[in-house]
Amino acid sequence: MKLAVNYSLEIERLVRDSMIEIDMFKCPDFSKELIYRAEQLRPCYVHFGLNAGNCKLNKVDWEKIEALRKYTATPFVNVHAVAYVKDYPEVDIFTTNPSEINQIVQATLDDLGVVIDRFGAENIIIENVICRGINENMLKPIIDPEILSKIVKETGCGLLLDTAHAQMTSKCLGLNVREYISSLPLDRLKELHITGVQPDQKGRLRDSMPMSEEDWELAKWVIQQIKTGYCQEPWITSLEYGGVGPKFEWRTDEEVLAKQVPVLFDLIK
């Protein structure tokens, strides 16, 4: 299993100066120049900003995605399974109405069908997103393990497990995160994302933060499930800390990377 880290100038310096060891950089899909720069040090793979379930795939530049994937030899095209509140204004966030749930599932399957037709189901991975509950932006059915399992198995796609997303969802909805993760289709696991979770000044949880002891305990548990064969071994584990652009630069600390990347490297190796 390989280790990747979100590309940032900070992680670039650490790798260039041989302060830490990683296998790859995980790069966003919005800058070919950034990928070219990162590849001078380590191989890269691309994380795409694709969503299935909100009927926006007609706006995607597929030629760009295909070119980036080919250039970096990115094995999978990742897609986030979503059900935004704004797209279902009459649906309760916690709906259990079978017809509403079927509508959500069908919208997701229809969008996934577009991606599958281009790349093949065996090359698609579906990522679990965050549901925070009341007054937030995501409907609960799309993060339900039974529904996610149905979507993954019906399409033949793989799973991209984001432990921070699972942790935030579980904290917000009062779930046991290990039980929640165990209920996902882990036999289809292809990629693993790990990062820290912390509350902001208003108490709202956010990810891409430094790892806390609680975050490490969850990461150790998931990796142990992989090593014991309970989960399929993913092709890569990515630490989603740090990055480029206004959304990530303010929370990218070189000292955090220097301390935490080697710990994760040792865990997965």
Secondary structure as UniProt FT lines:
FT   STRAND          2..6
FT   HELIX           9..16
FT   TURN            17..18
FT   STRAND          24..28
FT   HELIX           32..38
FT   TURN            39..41
FT   STRAND          44..47
FT   STRAND          50..52
FT   HELIX           57..59
FT   HELIX           62..72
FT   STRAND          77..81
FT   HELIX           85..87
FT   TURN            89..90
FT   TURN            93..94
FT   HELIX           98..119
FT   HELIX           121..123
FT   STRAND          124..127
FT   TURN            134..135
FT   HELIX           140..143
FT   HELIX           145..155
FT   STRAND          158..162
FT   HELIX           163..173
FT   HELIX           177..182
FT   HELIX           186..188
FT   STRAND          189..194
FT   STRAND          196..199
FT   TURN            201..202
FT   STRAND          205..209
FT   HELIX           213..227
FT   TURN            228..229
FT   STRAND          236..239
FT   HELIX           246..249
FT   TURN            250..251
FT   HELIX           254..268
//
